[in-house]
């Protein structure tokens, strides 16, 4: 991989991370178009994902601090409830990461056929969520915006507890959070959009779109940061080679380009996901999948 290829791949990651079209799938497609060698590509993918995670931390720094401040009051408030549900959603993806990492890595070395099939699955999920999923509430969302958990209360319940009408605290219950986590675990496959899968899964489980746009953004933070921290630890102890043998220049260039592309795209993309019909993204994924089948 050259530094120019790393630059282009980082930009692709930053621009597609926040749309339900699979950033990992687009990385695979661009990788094939550029003729990039597959060695170390999974490590590069994790690195540029970490960059976009950090870019979103920069954009949403104040509300995330508010979330953590509420959590460290050490009482069961809205923030604590929300973080516990995020942790519940981590369980499936943690199991996949610890038990099936080799199988996941093999998917990233496969042909584009895997990407095309997963893009079709993404398209189907997005379409079904538009048809059968939970719709936005009228007027101001119960979840609010910009990740303020104290605004993410149940409709009709000013103290954030259940309203008695099937609403859950912070707009999502523990079972829904776990099912969304299962969706995220499956979305490690390239072409199966993480944001698309988690948002669609949540909508099909009855969670409102504004809640899912927020929740989907947050649940990716810990797995990506944890994965990169684990790789660094293995490299420091001599159990693995950091970056899978890729040039440090490529990793740094990819990281920087993904970070700044993510800064540019973050707010616009998340707002678009909240408002736009997911069916349009489903159509896009289906078209890309068909083109792969025809030309790959």
PLY file of the C-alpha trace (Angstrom):
ply
format ascii 1.0
element vertex 296
property float x
property float y
property float z
element edge 295
property int vertex1
property int vertex2
end_header
0.00 0.00 0.00
1.36 3.41 -0.97
0.80 6.61 1.01
-1.50 7.92 -1.76
-3.64 4.80 -1.60
-3.78 5.14 2.18
-4.86 8.78 1.77
-7.72 7.88 -0.57
-8.86 4.96 1.58
-8.85 7.20 4.67
-11.00 9.79 2.92
-13.46 7.08 1.83
-13.68 5.82 5.40
-14.29 9.29 6.82
-17.02 10.15 4.33
-18.91 6.84 4.54
-18.63 5.99 8.25
-21.78 7.88 9.21
-24.00 6.75 6.36
-25.82 3.38 6.33
-23.90 2.21 3.25
-21.01 0.27 4.88
-17.71 2.09 5.18
-15.88 -1.26 5.37
-17.58 -2.38 2.15
-16.56 0.81 0.40
-13.01 0.37 1.67
-12.98 -3.12 0.12
-14.32 -1.78 -3.19
-11.79 1.06 -3.37
-9.04 -1.34 -2.27
-9.80 -3.54 -5.28
-10.06 -0.57 -7.64
-6.67 0.72 -6.48
-5.07 -2.73 -6.54
-4.07 -2.59 -2.87
-2.51 -5.73 -1.39
-4.65 -7.44 1.26
-1.83 -7.95 3.78
-2.51 -5.96 6.92
-5.70 -4.51 5.48
-7.84 -5.43 8.51
-5.39 -3.57 10.77
-5.56 -0.58 8.44
-9.37 -0.75 8.56
-9.37 -0.73 12.37
-6.93 2.21 12.34
-9.07 4.40 10.07
-12.19 3.41 12.02
-10.43 4.61 15.15
-9.70 7.90 13.37
-13.38 8.48 12.61
-14.32 7.53 16.16
-11.90 10.17 17.44
-13.27 12.73 14.99
-16.77 12.19 16.35
-15.43 12.50 19.90
-14.08 15.92 18.94
-17.38 17.00 17.37
-19.50 15.77 20.28
-17.02 16.35 23.10
-19.26 18.51 25.32
-22.36 16.27 25.26
-20.24 13.15 25.84
-18.65 14.86 28.84
-22.16 15.62 30.09
-23.02 11.94 29.71
-19.95 10.86 31.69
-20.49 13.52 34.35
-23.98 12.16 35.00
-22.65 8.60 35.12
-20.00 9.41 37.72
-22.57 10.81 40.09
-22.92 7.12 40.98
-26.67 7.03 41.03
-29.16 5.50 38.64
-30.06 8.54 36.57
-30.70 8.95 32.83
-27.00 8.99 32.01
-26.28 5.83 34.01
-29.23 4.07 32.41
-28.03 5.07 28.94
-24.44 3.94 29.52
-25.59 0.60 30.95
-27.62 0.01 27.80
-24.57 0.85 25.68
-22.60 -1.73 27.68
-25.33 -4.33 27.14
-25.10 -3.70 23.39
-21.34 -4.41 23.59
-21.79 -8.04 24.64
-22.43 -9.61 21.19
-19.67 -7.70 19.38
-17.21 -8.47 22.19
-17.93 -12.19 21.82
-17.38 -11.99 18.06
-14.15 -10.06 18.54
-12.69 -12.52 21.05
-13.93 -15.78 19.52
-14.07 -15.18 15.77
-11.39 -12.60 14.94
-9.61 -14.93 12.49
-12.86 -15.61 10.62
-13.61 -11.90 10.44
-10.12 -11.18 9.12
-10.66 -13.83 6.43
-13.74 -11.96 5.22
-11.62 -8.88 4.54
-9.33 -10.91 2.32
-12.19 -12.40 0.32
-13.44 -11.33 -3.10
-15.93 -8.52 -3.61
-18.69 -11.13 -3.86
-18.94 -11.12 -0.06
-19.25 -7.32 -0.10
-21.98 -7.45 -2.75
-24.02 -10.04 -0.85
-23.71 -8.07 2.39
-24.70 -4.84 0.62
-27.87 -6.59 -0.57
-28.57 -7.65 3.02
-28.02 -4.04 4.12
-30.40 -2.84 1.41
-33.06 -5.33 2.55
-32.72 -4.29 6.20
-32.95 -0.59 5.36
-35.99 -1.15 3.14
-37.77 -3.26 5.76
-37.03 -0.71 8.48
-38.60 2.03 6.35
-41.71 -0.07 5.76
-42.16 -1.72 9.16
-39.88 0.21 11.52
-40.72 2.73 14.21
-41.38 6.23 12.87
-40.25 9.54 14.28
-42.53 11.14 16.80
-44.29 14.32 15.81
-42.72 17.57 16.88
-39.61 17.50 19.00
-38.01 14.08 19.35
-38.08 12.47 22.76
-34.44 11.65 22.21
-33.47 15.18 21.34
-30.25 15.76 19.49
-26.53 16.02 20.06
-26.49 13.19 22.59
-27.97 14.86 25.64
-29.24 11.91 27.68
-31.26 14.12 30.00
-33.40 15.01 26.98
-33.70 11.37 25.96
-36.61 10.63 28.25
-39.71 8.64 27.69
-42.54 10.53 26.05
-45.03 11.70 28.63
-42.65 11.11 31.53
-40.69 14.21 32.60
-38.55 12.30 35.10
-37.32 9.87 32.48
-39.05 6.79 33.88
-41.51 4.63 31.99
-44.66 6.43 31.03
-46.79 3.32 31.30
-47.54 3.45 27.58
-44.80 1.12 26.41
-42.15 3.84 26.34
-38.72 3.07 27.77
-36.33 5.29 29.64
-34.09 7.11 27.15
-36.26 5.74 24.36
-34.74 2.24 24.37
-34.95 -0.72 26.74
-32.31 -3.30 27.62
-33.68 -5.99 25.35
-33.73 -3.62 22.38
-30.16 -2.54 23.19
-29.03 -6.18 23.19
-30.74 -6.93 19.86
-29.12 -3.83 18.35
-25.80 -5.16 19.67
-26.43 -8.44 17.84
-26.92 -6.41 14.67
-23.62 -4.64 15.27
-21.87 -7.99 15.79
-23.05 -9.24 12.39
-22.00 -5.93 10.82
-18.31 -6.75 11.20
-18.68 -8.33 7.75
-17.60 -5.95 4.95
-20.61 -4.63 3.08
-22.98 -5.07 6.01
-23.32 -1.48 7.20
-22.82 -1.07 10.94
-24.90 2.08 11.19
-27.45 0.75 8.71
-27.77 -2.59 10.49
-28.01 -1.13 13.98
-30.43 1.63 12.99
-32.61 -0.78 11.00
-32.55 -3.37 13.80
-33.56 -0.75 16.34
-36.37 0.59 14.17
-37.71 -2.92 13.58
-37.64 -3.45 17.38
-39.75 -0.32 17.89
-37.08 2.27 18.75
-37.63 5.69 17.21
-35.24 6.91 14.52
-33.83 9.87 16.49
-32.98 7.56 19.39
-31.28 5.07 17.07
-29.27 7.71 15.20
-27.83 8.71 18.56
-27.46 5.23 20.04
-25.90 3.81 16.87
-23.25 6.53 16.96
-22.31 5.86 20.57
-22.12 2.07 20.63
-19.23 1.93 18.14
-16.88 3.99 20.33
-15.82 1.33 22.82
-15.29 -1.63 20.43
-13.12 0.33 17.98
-11.03 2.02 20.67
-10.72 -1.29 22.53
-9.64 -3.16 19.40
-6.93 -0.64 18.63
-5.75 -0.59 22.25
-5.52 -4.40 22.20
-3.42 -4.32 19.00
-1.07 -1.75 20.54
-0.75 -3.88 23.69
0.07 -7.00 21.64
2.67 -5.06 19.67
4.20 -3.65 22.85
4.53 -7.13 24.37
5.96 -8.60 21.15
2.97 -10.87 20.43
2.04 -9.15 17.17
3.31 -6.64 14.65
1.51 -3.31 14.85
-0.33 -2.56 11.62
-0.05 -6.09 10.30
3.20 -5.30 8.52
1.98 -2.11 6.83
4.27 0.88 6.60
3.86 3.28 9.55
3.59 6.08 6.98
0.50 4.43 5.44
-1.12 4.00 8.84
-0.45 7.62 9.81
-1.62 9.03 6.47
-4.73 6.85 6.52
-5.47 7.87 10.10
-5.06 11.60 9.47
-7.12 11.61 6.26
-9.92 9.58 7.87
-9.88 11.86 10.92
-10.27 15.10 8.97
-12.77 13.60 6.51
-14.74 12.43 9.54
-14.68 15.90 11.09
-16.06 17.30 7.85
-18.77 14.66 7.45
-19.87 13.86 11.01
-22.60 16.36 11.82
-23.97 16.52 8.28
-24.10 12.76 7.89
-25.73 12.04 11.26
-28.37 14.74 10.60
-29.01 13.23 7.17
-29.51 9.76 8.60
-32.03 11.17 11.09
-34.13 12.90 8.43
-33.69 11.02 5.16
-35.70 8.00 4.07
-33.54 4.92 4.54
-35.05 3.48 1.36
-32.80 5.78 -0.70
-29.75 4.28 0.97
-31.21 0.83 0.36
-31.47 1.62 -3.34
-27.88 2.87 -3.41
-26.57 -0.29 -1.70
-28.54 -2.49 -4.11
-27.18 -0.64 -7.15
-23.59 -0.93 -5.94
-24.11 -4.65 -5.24
-25.49 -5.26 -8.75
-22.56 -3.36 -10.30
-20.14 -5.53 -8.33
-21.84 -8.71 -9.58
-21.66 -7.43 -13.16
-18.13 -6.07 -13.29
-16.18 -7.80 -10.48
0 1
1 2
2 3
3 4
4 5
5 6
6 7
7 8
8 9
9 10
10 11
11 12
12 13
13 14
14 15
15 16
16 17
17 18
18 19
19 20
20 21
21 22
22 23
23 24
24 25
25 26
26 27
27 28
28 29
29 30
30 31
31 32
32 33
33 34
34 35
35 36
36 37
37 38
38 39
39 40
40 41
41 42
42 43
43 44
44 45
45 46
46 47
47 48
48 49
49 50
50 51
51 52
52 53
53 54
54 55
55 56
56 57
57 58
58 59
59 60
60 61
61 62
62 63
63 64
64 65
65 66
66 67
67 68
68 69
69 70
70 71
71 72
72 73
73 74
74 75
75 76
76 77
77 78
78 79
79 80
80 81
81 82
82 83
83 84
84 85
85 86
86 87
87 88
88 89
89 90
90 91
91 92
92 93
93 94
94 95
95 96
96 97
97 98
98 99
99 100
100 101
101 102
102 103
103 104
104 105
105 106
106 107
107 108
108 109
109 110
110 111
111 112
112 113
113 114
114 115
115 116
116 117
117 118
118 119
119 120
120 121
121 122
122 123
123 124
124 125
125 126
126 127
127 128
128 129
129 130
130 131
131 132
132 133
133 134
134 135
135 136
136 137
137 138
138 139
139 140
140 141
141 142
142 143
143 144
144 145
145 146
146 147
147 148
148 149
149 150
150 151
151 152
152 153
153 154
154 155
155 156
156 157
157 158
158 159
159 160
160 161
161 162
162 163
163 164
164 165
165 166
166 167
167 168
168 169
169 170
170 171
171 172
172 173
173 174
174 175
175 176
176 177
177 178
178 179
179 180
180 181
181 182
182 183
183 184
184 185
185 186
186 187
187 188
188 189
189 190
190 191
191 192
192 193
193 194
194 195
195 196
196 197
197 198
198 199
199 200
200 201
201 202
202 203
203 204
204 205
205 206
206 207
207 208
208 209
209 210
210 211
211 212
212 213
213 214
214 215
215 216
216 217
217 218
218 219
219 220
220 221
221 222
222 223
223 224
224 225
225 226
226 227
227 228
228 229
229 230
230 231
231 232
232 233
233 234
234 235
235 236
236 237
237 238
238 239
239 240
240 241
241 242
242 243
243 244
244 245
245 246
246 247
247 248
248 249
249 250
250 251
251 252
252 253
253 254
254 255
255 256
256 257
257 258
258 259
259 260
260 261
261 262
262 263
263 264
264 265
265 266
266 267
267 268
268 269
269 270
270 271
271 272
272 273
273 274
274 275
275 276
276 277
277 278
278 279
279 280
280 281
281 282
282 283
283 284
284 285
285 286
286 287
287 288
288 289
289 290
290 291
291 292
292 293
293 294
294 295
